[in-house]
Every structure is written in structure tokens, then in C-alpha cells.
Amino acid sequence: MVLKLYGVPASQPVRSVKWLLEMKNAQYEFVNVNPGSPKNGGTRSAEYLAKSPAGLIPLIEEDDGFLLWESHAIMAYLCNKNGWDDLYPSDPKARGIVDQWLHWHHTNVRKFTMALFAPVFRPDLKIPAEQQKADMKVLNNTCRILDDQLARFKFVAGDNVTIADVAFYGELGQMQEHYVGAFDFSPYKNLQAWLTRMATLPKYEEVNYTLLVKLGKVYQKLKAKKANL
Ligand SMILES: N[C@@H](CCC(=O)N[C@@H](CS)C(=O)NCC(=O)O)C(=O)O
């Protein structure tokens, strides 16, 4: 049995883990689960909750029964295990910088999805309007900080691509005008250049492009439906 990755490709953190595995030509099995469903095969089923108690995707499972959830922990683990030091450097200072951005992601970059994407795609989550408003407030500041960083470096944690870039792209890439089109990045030129640079990385087409085009169409449809309600 190979490594199992549980999730759906539309999920940003799942996509990040998937992209890492694909970039490295790793062997894995993708197991589709139904987010939010208590039924068999859903993330709220007793079977899934026994593996991932918060009911979240992604989750990985190894053949010895080892389980791990939280995309950043998963990506760091896979890099450690497989010696992918290019994407997660072993030098303590360089690694510290990657970790710094990965931790910052949760309360900043992730808000792009929580404010703009989840309310349209996951109405079942019933994200309160107040929460959405609070999340919206973070977006421009997040872009400003990233734009400054990317004026100095080619990638988020320095001049080399790391798992921080992979994680950030999951949330930001989808928002571009040619995909979901939910955020205007034009005031942030360095960030825009980084988004373009990310699209040149290995396995971009396979993991991101086709899916994001599809996601964009579904998003526009759902948004129009929501507006007409
Ligand atoms: N911090 C987590 C976030 C995971 C997360 O929020 N996943 C969403 C999908 S994008 C999920 O599992 N949602 C299930 C649900 O809300 O029912 C990570 O990076 O793995």
C-alpha cells in the first residue's frame, strides 16, 4: 500500500500537499472524501473522525497506520522523511524562515479562502457575516506585507521556492482574474509577478491549471445564484 492522501482537489490545503507530491513524482493514492458529510466517505463520519478528529482535509495515512493532518505539518513531514531539502531547507535559520511564513499563513493568507471562497462554495459552513467582514480586513494588509517581501526576494521565504510558496499559492492562485476572479492583485506588482512565476513550476498544469479554470466557472455560477436569491 502506498501513502494515502485524503481530500478533494478543490480544497486549497489538499492541493498544496498534492502539488508537493506531484512535483517530487512521489507515489501516492488520492482518496476522495466528502467535506462536511456525516455519511460514509464524509469528513464527519465516525470512521474519518477517528483518523482526523477535527474532521479536516488533508489527511495522510501511511501503510504502518501513521496518520497526519494539517497541510503544513504534512508537507514538512514529507520533506523531512524524503530528504526534500530543496523545498524545506535543513539549515535551522533557513528552515526557521520557512516555518515563520507557514505559521503566518494560517491567520493571514488563509483568510482569502475564508472571506471570499468558502462563503460561496461552502454555504453549509454558515460563516457569520461578521466573521467574513473581519476576514476581509486582513486581505490588503496581507498583500502589502507579501508584496514588500517579494520586492526583495523571488519567493516567499527567499530566492528559492519552498513549501511556503506551495501553501500560499493554494489560497492566492485561485483568486486571480483568470480563475475565480475574486480579488484584484493589480496594486501589488511583486505579488503578481510571483503568481506568474509560480505557474512555471513543475506539475503546475496537472495540479492547478485545469482545476482552477473549472473552479472559476463553478464559482461564478454559484455567486450569480447567491445574488439572485
Ligand atoms: N489548517 C488546515 C485547514 C484545513 C481545512 O480547513 N480544510 C477544509 C477544506 S479546505 C476542510 O477540511 N473542511 C471540512 C469542513 O469544513 O467540513 C490545513 O492547512 O490543513
PDBQT file of the ligand as one rigid body, heavy atoms in Angstrom, charges set to zero:
ROOT
HETATM    1  N1  LIG A 301      -5.248  24.472   8.626  1.00  0.00    +0.000 N 
HETATM    2  C1  LIG A 301      -5.796  23.366   7.896  1.00  0.00    +0.000 C 
HETATM    3  C2  LIG A 301      -7.040  23.798   7.188  1.00  0.00    +0.000 C 
HETATM    4  C3  LIG A 301      -7.811  22.599   6.698  1.00  0.00    +0.000 C 
HETATM    5  C4  LIG A 301      -9.193  22.960   6.210  1.00  0.00    +0.000 C 
HETATM    6  O1  LIG A 301      -9.764  23.976   6.609  1.00  0.00    +0.000 OA
HETATM    7  N2  LIG A 301      -9.715  22.148   5.324  1.00  0.00    +0.000 N 
HETATM    8  C5  LIG A 301     -11.072  22.322   4.883  1.00  0.00    +0.000 C 
HETATM    9  C6  LIG A 301     -11.163  22.166   3.376  1.00  0.00    +0.000 C 
HETATM   10  S1  LIG A 301     -10.313  23.427   2.526  1.00  0.00    +0.000 SA
HETATM   11  C7  LIG A 301     -11.933  21.246   5.491  1.00  0.00    +0.000 C 
HETATM   12  O2  LIG A 301     -11.461  20.178   5.781  1.00  0.00    +0.000 OA
HETATM   13  N3  LIG A 301     -13.203  21.490   5.695  1.00  0.00    +0.000 N 
HETATM   14  C8  LIG A 301     -14.075  20.453   6.151  1.00  0.00    +0.000 C 
HETATM   15  C9  LIG A 301     -15.290  21.046   6.707  1.00  0.00    +0.000 C 
HETATM   16  O3  LIG A 301     -15.279  22.214   6.947  1.00  0.00    +0.000 OA
HETATM   17  O4  LIG A 301     -16.249  20.339   6.888  1.00  0.00    +0.000 OA
HETATM   18  C10 LIG A 301      -4.747  22.811   6.921  1.00  0.00    +0.000 C 
HETATM   19  O5  LIG A 301      -3.912  23.584   6.461  1.00  0.00    +0.000 OA
HETATM   20  O6  LIG A 301      -4.766  21.611   6.651  1.00  0.00    +0.000 OA
ENDROOT
TORSDOF 0
